[in-house]
Protein backbone atom coordinates (compact mmCIF):
# COMPACT_ATOMS: atom_id res chain seq x y z
CA UNK A 1 0.00 0.00 0.00
CA UNK A 2 2.80 2.42 0.92
CA UNK A 3 4.61 1.61 -2.31
CA UNK A 4 1.53 2.26 -4.41
CA UNK A 5 0.85 5.56 -2.69
CA UNK A 6 4.45 6.68 -3.16
CA UNK A 7 4.41 5.53 -6.75
CA UNK A 8 1.19 7.42 -7.47
CA UNK A 9 2.57 10.58 -5.90
CA UNK A 10 5.86 10.21 -7.77
CA UNK A 11 4.11 9.68 -11.07
CA UNK A 12 1.86 12.66 -10.46
CA UNK A 13 4.74 14.94 -9.56
CA UNK A 14 6.76 13.70 -12.52
CA UNK A 15 3.91 14.33 -14.89
CA UNK A 16 3.28 17.82 -13.53
CA UNK A 17 6.96 18.73 -13.74
CA UNK A 18 7.49 17.16 -17.13
CA UNK A 19 4.15 17.81 -18.81
CA UNK A 20 4.12 19.65 -22.07
CA UNK A 21 0.35 19.73 -22.29
CA UNK A 22 0.18 23.45 -21.68
CA UNK A 23 -0.90 25.74 -18.91
CA UNK A 24 -4.56 24.68 -19.05
CA UNK A 25 -3.70 21.06 -18.30
CA UNK A 26 -1.32 22.18 -15.57
CA UNK A 27 -4.16 24.15 -13.95
CA UNK A 28 -6.42 21.06 -14.11
CA UNK A 29 -3.76 18.93 -12.46
CA UNK A 30 -3.10 21.50 -9.74
CA UNK A 31 -6.83 21.90 -9.04
CA UNK A 32 -7.09 18.11 -8.64
CA UNK A 33 -4.06 18.07 -6.38
CA UNK A 34 -5.56 20.82 -4.22
CA UNK A 35 -8.82 18.85 -3.90
CA UNK A 36 -6.87 15.79 -2.79
CA UNK A 37 -4.72 17.79 -0.37
CA UNK A 38 -7.81 19.33 1.25
CA UNK A 39 -9.48 15.95 1.72
CA UNK A 40 -9.85 15.18 5.42
CA UNK A 41 -8.64 11.59 4.99
CA UNK A 42 -5.45 12.78 3.31
CA UNK A 43 -4.87 15.33 6.06
CA UNK A 44 -5.37 12.62 8.71
CA UNK A 45 -2.92 10.33 6.92
CA UNK A 46 -0.43 13.19 6.66
CA UNK A 47 -0.76 13.92 10.38
CA UNK A 48 -0.28 10.25 11.24
CA UNK A 49 2.74 10.06 8.95
CA UNK A 50 4.26 13.14 10.56
CA UNK A 51 3.68 11.65 14.01
CA UNK A 52 5.45 8.44 12.96
CA UNK A 53 8.40 10.39 11.56
CA UNK A 54 8.61 12.54 14.69
CA UNK A 55 8.57 9.43 16.92
CA UNK A 56 11.24 7.74 14.81
CA UNK A 57 13.40 10.87 14.94
CA UNK A 58 13.06 11.06 18.73
CA UNK A 59 14.00 7.39 19.08
CA UNK A 60 16.96 7.88 16.75
CA UNK A 61 18.17 10.88 18.76
CA UNK A 62 17.90 8.84 21.96
CA UNK A 63 19.76 5.89 20.44
CA UNK A 64 22.54 8.12 19.12
CA UNK A 65 22.85 9.93 22.43
CA UNK A 66 23.03 6.65 24.34
CA UNK A 67 25.57 5.31 21.86
CA UNK A 68 27.72 8.41 22.26
CA UNK A 69 27.49 8.15 26.03
CA UNK A 70 28.57 4.49 25.89
CA UNK A 71 31.44 5.31 23.54
CA UNK A 72 32.60 8.17 25.76
CA UNK A 73 32.52 5.91 28.81
CA UNK A 74 34.55 3.23 27.02
CA UNK A 75 37.05 5.83 25.86
CA UNK A 76 37.41 7.13 29.41
CA UNK A 77 38.03 3.55 30.59
CA UNK A 78 40.73 3.11 27.95
CA UNK A 79 42.37 6.43 28.80
CA UNK A 80 42.21 5.75 32.55
CA UNK A 81 43.75 2.32 32.01
CA UNK A 82 46.60 3.76 29.94
CA UNK A 83 47.64 6.27 32.62
N, C-alpha and C positions, 0 to 999 in steps of 0.2 A: 504494500500500500504506500509506504513512504517513497519507494523508488518511483512508482507511477506518478505520485504527486510532484516529486522533484523533476521527473522527466517532462510532465505537462508544463510546469512552470518554465523549465529551461527551453522547451520548444516555443512556448509563447514569447518569452523574452527574445529568443533568437529571431523569431519571425518579425517581431516589432522592430528590432534593431536592424535587421537585414532586408526588410520589405521594400520593394520598389513599386508598390501598388499605388503610391500617391498619398497625399495628405488626407484625403477623404477616408481611405481605408484605415489609415493610422488613427484618425479620430474615432472610427467605429471600434477599433481594437481597444483604444484607451477608455472609451465609454464602457465597454464590456468589462475591462479590468477594474474600473472604478466600481461597477455594480458588484463584482465578486468581492472586492476588498471591503465594501460596506456591509456585506452579508454578515449577520450575527454569528453564524456557524464558523465562518472563516476567522472572524475576530476572536472567537473563543479558542479555536485551534491555535491561532497565533499567540494568544496569551499563555496557553498551556505549553506551547513550544518554548516561549521565552522563559517560563518558570523552570522547565527542564534544563535549559541551557544555563540559567543562573545557578541552579542547584549543582550541576556538574562543575561549573567554574568554582563554586565555593568548595566543593569536595577536592578539586584539583589543587586549589590554593592551600588547603589544609594538608594534603598529602605532600606537597612540595615543601611546605614549612616544616612538617615533621621530618621529612627526609633530610633537609638542611640541618635541623637540630641534631639528628642522629649522626650525620657526617661530621659536624662540628665537635660533638662529644668524642667520636672516635679519633679525630685529629688531635684533640687535647690529650687523649690517652696516649697516643703515639708520641707526642711532643714531651709529655711528662715522663714517659718511660725512657726517652733518649737523654734526658738531663741527668 
